[in-house]
Amino acid sequence: MSKLIKPSDYKSVLSVYETQKAIGIIKRTFEDNLSAALNLKRVSAPLIVEPQTGLNDDLNGIERPVEFDIPETKSTAQVVHSLAKWKRMALHKYGFPVGEGLYTDMNAIRRDEELDNLHSIYHDQWDWEKIITHSDRNIDYLKKTVKNIVNAVCDTQDKIKSVYPKLSPNLSREVSFITSQELEDMYPSISTKEREDAYVKERKTAFIMQIGDILKSGKKHDGRAPDYDDWKLNGDIMFWSDILNRAVEVSSMGIRVDEKSLDEQLTKAKCDNRRQLPYHKMLLDGQLPLTIGGGIGQSRLCMLLMEKAHIGEVQVSVWDSDTISDCKEAGIELL
């Protein structure tokens, strides 16, 4: 356990029984709100992919996928880290038109994740992807999409508060936009996480843009794989949590790479070896649609809307003995 935030005098607003009911309400409501806001259709998604396809998400490039052999197929499979690349291929194969997209339940195992209030080795999110035109590949379209997602979150907040009036989350619909370089310029002497906390604490809801490239300091704001988001047209949606007294990232998203940005980013990331993978070849040859997409954390959204202190209160996972005992001491009931 790397770090556990223990809110003073913490007690869950909802009982475990009420929590289970509320999770169902939140997930059903948000799915409806999101699909209506972005014109998305639900699809089924894989839990495993073959590594040679290049479809698995490499995250920051250091996380190890869960991998196993399949005797019947005489091949190897990996549990997905996310569906960032698979979704774009699916839109192409399924024949989605411009202006429409898909969403799906994504379940992953991230074995190298550091465990804390917001991180578990079990990762659940809504993955979504939408086909756009070349003229949509701009900051204004990105910001409009972010605002639609935030409104879908806040509409879900209104619903769960109407069912459980004793809940009082206060997520703001007003989104403040800032680039990672502007954030570094504003707070040059503190860490990335401290910058996010300082900025979001004042603004409540923020979208931190342009993540993945190197800043003036010679460091990255955060790591991003080079082959899904365009680093000039991406970002993280963050909300302020009064319970944890910190910013909580709920979504990583962005306009996806086209041929030009993929070519540039593969070189910058020293990942030119990926150019011959089937997915990357299709992208570089212009065979896949232009898209925007992202992931929205299911457990994190439930945490925020139910004023929970730990992700283990809304999902079942595996925890180390220190986490279990420390949470019990802090009044945090892990599922």
N, C-alpha and C positions, 0 to 999 in steps of 0.2 A: 504494500500500500504506500503510494508516494506521498499523499497528503489527504487528510480528511478535515473538511470544514465542519465544525460542530457549532451550529447556532445555539445561542444561550437560551435555556428554558424551552427547547423545541418540543412541540407536540403536534403530530399530524392533525390537520383540521378534520379529515375524513377517516373513518375506521377502515380496516382492511376490506371489509365487505363493501362499504360504500365506494372505496377506491376502485375495486374491480368493476363495479357498475359504471363509475365515472369514466374509466378508461374506455369502455365500450362506447359511451356517448361521445366522448372527445374524438375518438378515431372515426366513427361513422359521420359525425358532423363535419369534421375537417376534410375528410375525403370528398364529401359532397360540395363543400365550399371551394376547395382547391380545383376540382374538376370543372366546376361552373366558371370560376374566375379565369382559368387558362385554357378552357376548351379541351379537356383531356378525357380519354377513354381508358378504363381499367383493362390491364392485360396480365397474363400469368408470366412469371419470370423464373429463371434458373437459380438453383442453389449452388450448382457446381458448373464449372467450365473447364475445357481442355487448355492447358497453358500455351500450347503452340499456336492457338488462334490469336493470342495477343489481346483477348477481350477482358482479362481480369484487370482490375484497378490496382495500380502500383502504389497508390497513396503517396507517401513521401519517398518511396524508393528503397526503404530499409526494412519494411515490415515483411515478415515471412508468412506466406499463405499456408493454410492447412492443406496438405497434399496427401493423396493416397492412390494406390494402384487399384485397378478394376480387372480382376482375372478374366471375366467374360469378354471384355473388349480388348484385353491386352494393351491397355493404355493407362495414362495417369490423369487424374482430375484434381482440380483445386476448388475449395470452397471460396466463393466470391468475397472480395473485400467490399466492393460495391458494384453497381451495374452501369457505371458512367459510360462505358463504351458499348456494352451490349444493347442499351436502349436505342442508340443511334442506328445500329445494324437492324434492330427489330422494326423501327419505323420504315426503313427501306424495304425490308422483306415483306412486311404486312401491307404495304401500299398506302400508308397514311398520306393524306393530301396536305398541302401547305396550309398553315393556320391551325392544324389539329395536332394533338399529341397524345401521349400515353402516361399513365402512372401505374405503379405497382408496389406491392409490399416487398421490401428487400430485407432479407435476414442474412447476417454474415457473422463469421467468427474472426475476430482480430486478436490473435494469440499474443501479440507483443504489446498490446495496449497497456499503458500505465493505469492502475485502478485508483479512482478517486470518486468524488461526489457525482461527476458527470460522465465518467468513463467506465465501461465494462468490456469484457472480452466478447460479449454478445452485443451485436449492433443491429438495431432495427430502425428502418427509415422508410418514408415514402420516396421512392425514386421516380422522377418524372422527366420527360423529354418532349419537346415540341418542334415541329418543322417551321422554319422561318425563311424569309427571302434575304437576298444579299443586302437589300436596303434596310433591313431590320438589324443588321450587325453594327449597332452603335450604342453609345452610352444611354441615350434617351429611351430606347426600347428596353434596355436592361433595367433602368430605373423604374419604368412603368410596370414591368413584370414584378419587380421587388415589392412595389406598393400593393399590387394585387395579392401577392402572397401574404403580406403583413395584414391586409384587410381580412383575408380568409382566416388567419390566426385570431384576430381580434373578434370577428364574428363568432368563432368557436368559443372564445372567452365569454362572450355575452350569453351564449347558450348554456354553458356549464354553470355560470353564476345564477342563471334563472332556475336551474334544477336544484342547485345547492347554494342558497343565499348566504350561508355562513362562509363560503369562499370569497376572497377579496383580492384576486390577482389584479394587477393594474398595468398591463402591457399597453404601450402607447401605439396608436396608429400613425403618428407623425414620425417619418423616417428621416434621419440625418445621414447624408452621404458624404464620404470622405475617402480619399485614396490612401493606400498604405504609406506612400511617400509623404503625403501631407501630414499623416499621423506621426511619422518619424520626425518630421520638421517641427511639429508642435511639441513633442515630448522626446527630445533627442537623448536624454540621459537615463531613461528607464527602459525596461524590457518590453518586448512586444505585448505580452499579456498585461503588464501594468498599463501600457498605453491604451489598450482596449478597455480595461476597467475604468480608467480615468475619463475617457471620452464617453463611454456608454452610460456611466453613472450620471453624468450631467444631461445627456440627451435622451436616455431611456431606451430608444430603439435606433439602431444604426446599421448601415450597410457599408462595410469596409471593402473598398474596391482595389483591383489590380494586385492580386496576390500570386506569387510564384517567381517573379523576376527579382533580380538583385537590386537593392536600394542603394542610395548614395553612400551609406555607411559601409557598403560591401557585404551586408547581410541580407537575408530574405525575411520578409515579415512572417511568412510561414511557407512550408513546402507545398508544391502542387505538381502532380505528374504533368509531363509536357504534352500529352497526347489526348486530353479531352478539353479542358477549359482554355480559351484564349486568355493569356495572362493580362492582357490589356482590357478585357471585357468580362471580368469575373468578380467574385467577392463573397463575403460572409454576412448573413443576416444575424444580428445579435440583439438580445433583449436584456434588460437589467433585472436581476433577481434580488429583491430585498431580503429574502430568506438567506441566501448565500453571500450577499453583499459583493457580488461580482457580475461581470457580463457573461451571458450564456449564449454560445453559438448554437443556433437552431438549424441553420441551413448554409451549406456551401453550394454555390451555384454559379452559372455563367453562360455566356454565349460560347459555343464550342469552336474549336479550331477549324479553320478552312485549310486549303492546301498550303497557302503562304505562311500562316502562323504556325502550322504543324512543322513545316520544314525548318523554320527559324528556331522553334522551341526544342526540337529534337537535337539540333546542333548545340544549342546553349546548354542543354542538360546532359550532353555527351551520351545520347541514346540513339545514335545513328544506326545501331544494329537492329533497331525495331523496324526500320524502313521496309524490310522484306517480309514482315509478318502480314498475313492476309488482311487484317483490319486496316493496318496502316497503309498498305499498298492501295486499297480501295479509296482511302481518304486522299492520298497524294494524287491519285488519278482522277479525283473529282467524281467518284461514283456514289458517294453517300450524300444525303440531303444536308443542308445547313440547318443547324439546330441550336436551341437553347435548352438548358436543363439543370437539374440539381438533385440534391437529396435533402429531405426534411426529417429531422430526428423525431421518431414517434415517442420514445420514452422521455426525451428531453422536453417535448411539448407538453406531455402529460404532467411532468414534474412542475413546470412553470404554472400551468393552469390550475393545478391542485395544491400549489404552494408546498411542495415536497422538498426535503433537504438532500435526498440521495436517490440516484437512479435505481438502486436496488429496492426502493419502495414501490416501483411501478413495473419492474421486470424481474424475471427469475434468472439468475446467473450464478457463477461460481466466484467465491470470495476467499481471501486468505483469512487466517484465524485472527490476526490483529484487526482487520476491518470488521469482522463479525463482533468481536468483543467491544471495540471502540464505538461502533454504531449502537450496540445495546446500551452502553453506558450513556450515550448521548440522547437516548430516547428515540432512535431511528430504527424502525421495525423493517428489517429486510425480508422480502418475500422468499 
